Amino acid sequence: MRVNYSDLHKTIAALTEGEDDEVALMATVACEVHHSDDRFDWTGFYRVTAPELLKIGPYQGGHGCLVIPFSKGVCGAAARTGEAQLVADVNAFPGHIACASSTQSELVLPVYNRDRQLIGVFDIDSDQPDIFTQDDVTNMQELLRIVFEK
């Protein structure tokens, strides 16, 4: 099953309407996105909790790393650069952190609040190599804007 982004955006917009608690929003997004596509093995957030530091937030899937500095891994790169990280082969990514040995490809997007402050990153892992596309990046960025920048 592949995600239907139009339906996913509508569902998440309806579920999160009127909610401003970031953790509640993250939990809802992680759940809905995770169950929307068979490619997604781990789906969740790492929250900015201190300067240059991410800590695990709401997620779906097996355990995740508890702490990730901005200087490490794909999640750190997204937080550090403010740019989406579309990684076809995590084993070829310098400094990749293997929170789960099954992960082959990864998509990580920075998450901003309405004041354009970085509040975390949204991480989607797959056990399939080179599975994410630019369409995934564009649609996930729009979804995050709808939910967190309103």
TIRO-83855 format. One record per residue (C-alpha): x, y, z; residue number from 1. Coordinates in nm, 2 decimals, decimal comma. Layout:
N
{{X Y Z} NUM} ...
***
This chain:
150
{{0,00 0,00 0,00} 1} {{0,13 0,34 -0,10} 2} {{0,03 0,66 0,07} 3} {{-0,25 0,87 -0,08} 4} {{-0,11 1,21 0,02} 5} {{-0,44 1,40 -0,05} 6} {{-0,63 1,17 0,18} 7} {{-0,35 1,18 0,44} 8} {{-0,34 1,56 0,45} 9} {{-0,71 1,58 0,49} 10} {{-0,72 1,32 0,77} 11} {{-0,44 1,48 0,96} 12} {{-0,58 1,84 0,91} 13} {{-0,91 1,72 1,05} 14} {{-0,75 1,53 1,35} 15} {{-0,53 1,82 1,45} 16} {{-0,77 2,11 1,40} 17} {{-0,76 2,34 1,70} 18} {{-0,48 2,15 1,87} 19} {{-0,16 2,34 1,96} 20} {{0,02 2,10 2,19} 21} {{0,33 2,00 1,99} 22} {{0,36 1,66 2,15} 23} {{0,00 1,57 2,08} 24} {{0,04 1,69 1,72} 25} {{0,36 1,48 1,68} 26} {{0,19 1,17 1,82} 27} {{-0,10 1,21 1,58} 28} {{0,12 1,27 1,28} 29} {{0,36 0,98 1,36} 30} {{0,06 0,74 1,39} 31} {{-0,12 0,85 1,08} 32} {{0,19 0,86 0,86} 33} {{0,32 0,53 0,99} 34} {{0,01 0,34 0,90} 35} {{-0,04 0,52 0,56} 36} {{0,23 0,33 0,37} 37} {{0,39 -0,01 0,38} 38} {{0,73 0,14 0,31} 39} {{0,74 0,31 0,65} 40} {{0,90 0,09 0,92} 41} {{0,98 0,36 1,17} 42} {{0,81 0,69 1,18} 43} {{0,86 0,95 1,44} 44} {{0,99 1,27 1,58} 45} {{1,31 1,38 1,75} 46} {{1,25 1,70 1,95} 47} {{1,50 1,99 2,01} 48} {{1,54 1,98 2,39} 49} {{1,87 2,17 2,43} 50} {{2,10 2,36 2,20} 51} {{2,23 2,13 1,93} 52} {{2,05 1,83 2,08} 53} {{1,76 1,61 1,97} 54} {{1,57 1,37 2,20} 55} {{1,32 1,10 2,10} 56} {{0,96 1,21 2,07} 57} {{0,64 1,04 1,97} 58} {{0,70 0,75 1,73} 59} {{0,56 0,43 1,58} 60} {{0,78 0,12 1,53} 61} {{1,06 -0,04 1,72} 62} {{1,28 0,15 1,96} 63} {{1,46 0,46 1,85} 64} {{1,78 0,63 1,96} 65} {{1,71 0,83 2,27} 66} {{1,95 1,12 2,20} 67} {{2,10 1,25 1,88} 68} {{2,33 1,55 1,87} 69} {{2,30 1,79 1,57} 70} {{2,65 1,68 1,47} 71} {{2,56 1,31 1,41} 72} {{2,35 1,11 1,16} 73} {{2,08 1,19 0,92} 74} {{1,85 1,34 1,18} 75} {{2,14 1,57 1,31} 76} {{2,21 1,67 0,95} 77} {{1,84 1,78 0,90} 78} {{1,84 1,97 1,22} 79} {{2,18 2,13 1,15} 80} {{2,12 2,23 0,79} 81} {{1,75 2,30 0,81} 82} {{1,71 2,09 0,49} 83} {{1,53 1,77 0,41} 84} {{1,76 1,46 0,40} 85} {{1,66 1,21 0,14} 86} {{1,90 0,92 0,19} 87} {{1,88 0,62 -0,06} 88} {{2,14 0,41 0,13} 89} {{2,20 0,49 0,50} 90} {{2,52 0,28 0,50} 91} {{2,67 0,53 0,25} 92} {{2,58 0,83 0,47} 93} {{2,88 0,96 0,66} 94} {{2,82 0,94 1,03} 95} {{2,49 0,75 1,00} 96} {{2,36 0,63 1,34} 97} {{2,22 0,28 1,32} 98} {{1,93 0,29 1,57} 99} {{1,79 -0,01 1,39} 100} {{2,00 -0,24 1,18} 101} {{1,71 -0,31 0,94} 102} {{1,70 0,05 0,81} 103} {{1,82 0,08 0,45} 104} {{1,68 0,43 0,35} 105} {{1,57 0,73 0,53} 106} {{1,38 1,06 0,49} 107} {{1,42 1,32 0,76} 108} {{1,26 1,67 0,75} 109} {{1,31 1,97 0,98} 110} {{1,00 2,07 1,17} 111} {{0,93 2,43 1,25} 112} {{0,66 2,61 1,45} 113} {{0,46 2,91 1,34} 114} {{0,75 3,14 1,45} 115} {{0,99 2,94 1,22} 116} {{1,18 2,80 1,52} 117} {{1,32 2,45 1,47} 118} {{1,13 2,23 1,72} 119} {{1,25 1,89 1,59} 120} {{1,29 1,66 1,29} 121} {{1,04 1,41 1,14} 122} {{1,22 1,08 1,06} 123} {{1,08 0,81 0,84} 124} {{1,29 0,49 0,80} 125} {{1,24 0,20 0,56} 126} {{1,39 -0,15 0,54} 127} {{1,40 -0,11 0,16} 128} {{1,68 0,07 -0,02} 129} {{1,63 0,39 -0,22} 130} {{1,25 0,39 -0,15} 131} {{1,18 0,75 -0,09} 132} {{1,12 1,01 -0,37} 133} {{1,11 1,38 -0,41} 134} {{0,73 1,35 -0,41} 135} {{0,76 1,21 -0,06} 136} {{0,97 1,51 0,04} 137} {{0,74 1,77 -0,10} 138} {{0,42 1,61 0,04} 139} {{0,57 1,55 0,39} 140} {{0,70 1,91 0,40} 141} {{0,35 2,04 0,32} 142} {{0,19 1,81 0,58} 143} {{0,44 1,94 0,85} 144} {{0,36 2,30 0,75} 145} {{-0,02 2,24 0,78} 146} {{0,02 2,09 1,12} 147} {{0,30 2,29 1,30} 148} {{0,32 2,63 1,13} 149} {{-0,05 2,72 1,15} 150} 
***
